[in-house]
Amino acid sequence: MMPKIAIGSDHAGFDYKENIKSWLEKNGYSVRDFGTYSKDSVDYPDFAHPVARAVEKKEFELGVLVCGSANGVAIAANKHQGIRAAICWNEELAGLARQHNNANIVCLPARFISYDLAQKITDRFLHENFEGGRHEKRVAKISC
């Protein structure tokens, strides 16, 4: 069964969010868009927090956040207990974020990657699994 995906962005990531959302839906994923819904200037925490909260509450298995650098949305999302939001700018990082860190939100830097690469990173993130084992104790030490 495909995981349910929460997605959100600020204005800088809006076009990428729309592109990824359409791509996910075409590939059979259930997606909820937490905004923003236009290119009008907004504050990234207003969208990162609802996505993170939905993943934190296990309403969605995984999340996708997009902003210009990915830093803002990652910082905001990682304030939530149980959230491991990873900035990924290539497919290998997306795989490692899931395998070694059990990341549950991928954060994409719209100003630094192409639409095609954003889709490939998201696809890799969604298809990798946490390896557990030696990584389990490390991940358990993350939450304060």
C-alpha positions as CSV (number, residue, x, y, z in Angstrom):
1,M,0.0,0.0,0.0
2,M,1.3,3.5,-0.9
3,P,2.0,5.8,2.0
4,K,-0.2,8.9,2.5
5,I,1.8,12.0,1.8
6,A,1.6,15.5,3.4
7,I,3.0,18.3,1.2
8,G,3.6,22.0,1.7
9,S,5.7,24.9,0.6
10,D,6.3,28.6,0.8
11,H,6.0,30.9,-2.2
12,A,9.5,30.0,-3.5
13,G,8.7,26.4,-3.6
14,F,5.1,26.7,-4.8
15,D,5.7,25.7,-8.5
16,Y,7.8,22.7,-7.3
17,K,5.1,21.7,-4.8
18,E,2.5,21.8,-7.5
19,N,4.7,19.7,-9.9
20,I,5.5,17.1,-7.2
21,K,1.9,16.9,-6.0
22,S,0.7,16.2,-9.6
23,W,3.5,13.7,-10.1
24,L,2.6,11.9,-6.9
25,E,-1.1,11.8,-7.6
26,K,-0.4,10.4,-11.2
27,N,1.6,7.7,-9.5
28,G,-1.2,6.6,-7.2
29,Y,-0.3,8.4,-4.0
30,S,-2.9,10.0,-1.7
31,V,-1.7,13.5,-1.1
32,R,-2.9,16.4,1.1
33,D,-1.7,19.8,0.2
34,F,-1.2,22.0,3.2
35,G,-0.4,25.1,1.1
36,T,0.7,27.6,0.1
37,Y,-1.8,28.0,-2.8
38,S,-0.1,30.8,-4.8
39,K,3.2,32.5,-5.4
40,D,2.2,35.4,-3.1
41,S,4.9,35.9,-0.4
42,V,4.3,33.9,2.8
43,D,6.1,32.7,5.9
44,Y,7.5,29.2,5.5
45,P,6.7,28.1,9.1
46,D,3.0,28.6,8.4
47,F,3.2,25.6,6.1
48,A,6.0,23.6,7.5
49,H,4.4,23.2,10.9
50,P,1.0,21.8,9.7
51,V,2.9,19.2,7.5
52,A,5.1,18.3,10.4
53,R,2.2,18.1,12.8
54,A,0.3,15.8,10.5
55,V,3.2,13.5,10.1
56,E,3.9,13.7,13.9
57,K,0.3,12.7,14.6
58,K,0.7,9.8,12.1
59,E,-2.1,11.1,10.0
60,F,0.4,10.8,7.1
61,E,3.3,8.4,6.8
62,L,5.7,10.8,5.1
63,G,5.9,14.5,4.2
64,V,7.4,16.7,1.4
65,L,8.4,20.3,2.1
66,V,9.8,22.8,-0.4
67,C,11.2,26.3,0.0
68,G,14.0,28.2,-1.8
69,S,16.9,26.6,0.2
70,A,15.0,23.9,2.1
71,N,16.7,25.2,5.3
72,G,13.7,27.2,6.6
73,V,11.2,24.4,6.2
74,A,13.6,21.8,7.7
75,I,14.4,23.9,10.7
76,A,10.7,24.5,11.4
77,A,9.6,20.9,10.8
78,N,12.4,19.6,13.1
79,K,11.0,21.4,16.0
80,H,8.3,18.7,16.2
81,Q,9.0,15.6,18.3
82,G,9.3,12.5,16.2
83,I,10.0,14.5,13.0
84,R,13.2,13.9,11.1
85,A,13.2,16.3,8.2
86,A,16.1,16.0,5.9
87,I,17.4,18.4,3.3
88,C,18.1,16.5,0.1
89,W,19.5,17.9,-3.1
90,N,20.3,14.6,-4.7
91,E,19.0,11.0,-4.8
92,E,21.7,9.5,-2.7
93,L,21.0,11.8,0.2
94,A,17.3,11.0,0.0
95,G,18.1,7.3,0.2
96,L,20.5,7.7,3.1
97,A,18.1,10.0,4.9
98,R,15.5,7.1,4.9
99,Q,18.0,4.2,5.4
100,H,20.2,5.6,8.1
101,N,18.1,8.4,9.8
102,N,14.6,7.2,9.4
103,A,13.7,10.6,8.0
104,N,10.0,11.1,7.6
105,I,10.0,14.5,5.7
106,V,12.1,15.3,2.7
107,C,12.9,19.0,2.3
108,L,13.7,20.2,-1.2
109,P,15.6,23.3,-2.2
110,A,13.7,24.7,-5.2
111,R,16.3,27.3,-6.1
112,F,19.0,24.7,-6.5
113,I,17.4,21.7,-8.3
114,S,15.4,21.0,-11.4
115,Y,11.8,19.7,-11.4
116,D,13.1,16.4,-12.8
117,L,15.6,16.0,-10.0
118,A,13.0,17.0,-7.4
119,Q,10.8,14.2,-8.6
120,K,13.7,11.7,-8.5
121,I,14.7,12.7,-5.0
122,T,11.1,12.4,-3.8
123,D,10.7,9.0,-5.5
124,R,13.9,7.7,-3.9
125,F,12.8,9.0,-0.5
126,L,9.4,7.3,-0.8
127,H,10.9,3.9,-1.9
128,E,13.7,3.5,0.7
129,N,13.2,1.9,4.1
130,F,14.8,2.5,7.4
131,E,17.6,-0.2,7.9
132,G,17.3,-0.2,11.7
133,G,20.1,-2.2,13.2
134,R,23.1,-0.1,14.2
135,H,21.1,3.0,13.1
136,E,18.2,2.3,15.5
137,K,20.1,3.4,18.7
138,R,21.3,6.6,17.0
139,V,17.9,7.6,15.8
140,A,16.5,6.9,19.3
141,K,19.0,9.5,20.7
142,I,17.6,12.3,18.4
143,S,14.6,13.4,20.4
144,C,15.1,15.5,23.5
